[in-house]
Amino acid sequence: MELENYKKTWKNQPEETNKVSKVDIYRMAHSKSSSVVKWIFIIGILELIFWTGLSFMVPDNYMDIYKEYNIMGFLKIYTLLHYVVIFLFLILFYKNYTSISITDSTKRLMNKILRVRKTVKYYVYYNLAGFVITNIIISVVFLSKPNTLAKVINPEGLNTDINSLLSGFLISTIAVVPIAFLILWLFYKVTYGKLLKKLNNNYKELDNLEALH
Amino acid sequence: MQKELESKFLTDFEQHQNIVHKICRLYTSNQDAHNDLFQEVAIQLWKNYSKFRGDSKFSTWMYRVALNAAISLYRKSTRTVKTQDISALIYKIESKDYDDTEELQLKALYKAIQQLNDIDKALIFLYLEDKPYKEIADTLGISNVNARVKMNRAKEKLKKVLNP
């Protein structure tokens, strides 16, 4: 049979049975939820790689102070637990990503968006709170043994007043931790915050669509 | 203004959606992939709609954007079509008021086109849609002469697949 004859067959083919409505088209054209959720997962992984990489770059003698205080065991357990929690979050991110689908009903999609937001929020809270709490714990531990701290800060045993050494440590901790916290917070605001905002807009659009029905 | 534009877009798209469905059938091998591609096309069309000035027909512009989306998506993914079970390839081309022989012919045609590469698929698709060479060239962004040459080759390949 000549190709030309297939044109008729082609032309006569039945129309698509699963016609898509205007509302569906609107939803498809606007809904980038799934790609936003994918990025949340990817950034989560990149963040993990970044922090892990950074921890390898810390010079060995940085750990001396922890050895001096005999808290290496505690730190190791804490790090392990931290990684477990992060992995659990990443699994949740991944599950969010795979479960979100454009063929969901509007209501279901909205519920999933809410779930994604919740997961990300808890993830950020966990990281920020973890940062503050560990810093407070470590500072308290350090200050609990002023002599050890003085030895570590001033290994050469220069003739300085121990009280001014300790207050110096306290002041610099109080100054540095909030700044570091702010940087961390800003980082989350720029990455996840931006993605969540996109999701939010999406949610609002879906909400408007629901109202149309 | 935006609302007006949007509503026109939705009406046009809804009316011409069959074009996109046909492209999805050619470039995908199951309903999920079909839906994915359809959505991708919807996103691309809406994203570019503000640039569509109406100097061509909506449907003509739709052919271009949809085929581009299909081709680029197809390039990104591993070529799943070839490893699929052939019986799964032609899904849902069934209709009661459609002649049996024609149905078989159509299935054979889809099966054959699906074995072509992404560009040849687009060429044959536009040929079957009875588009003039000028439009085919414009849609695929190639010269008129090039379109003819490529089309002849694609047709030859298709003939070989249809009548081995």
Interface residues (C-beta under 8 A of the other chain):
Chain A: M1 L3 Y6 K7 T9 W10 K11 N12 Q13 P14 E15 E16 T17 N18 K19 V20 S21 K22 I25 Y26 M28 A29 H30 S31 K32 I102 T103
Chain B: E6 F9 L10 T11 F13 E14 Q17 N18 H21 K22 N35 D36 F38 Q39 A42 I43 L45 W46 K47 K92 I93 E94 S95 D97 Y98 D99 E102 Q105 L106 L109 Y127 L128 E129 D130 K155 L158 K159 L162 N163
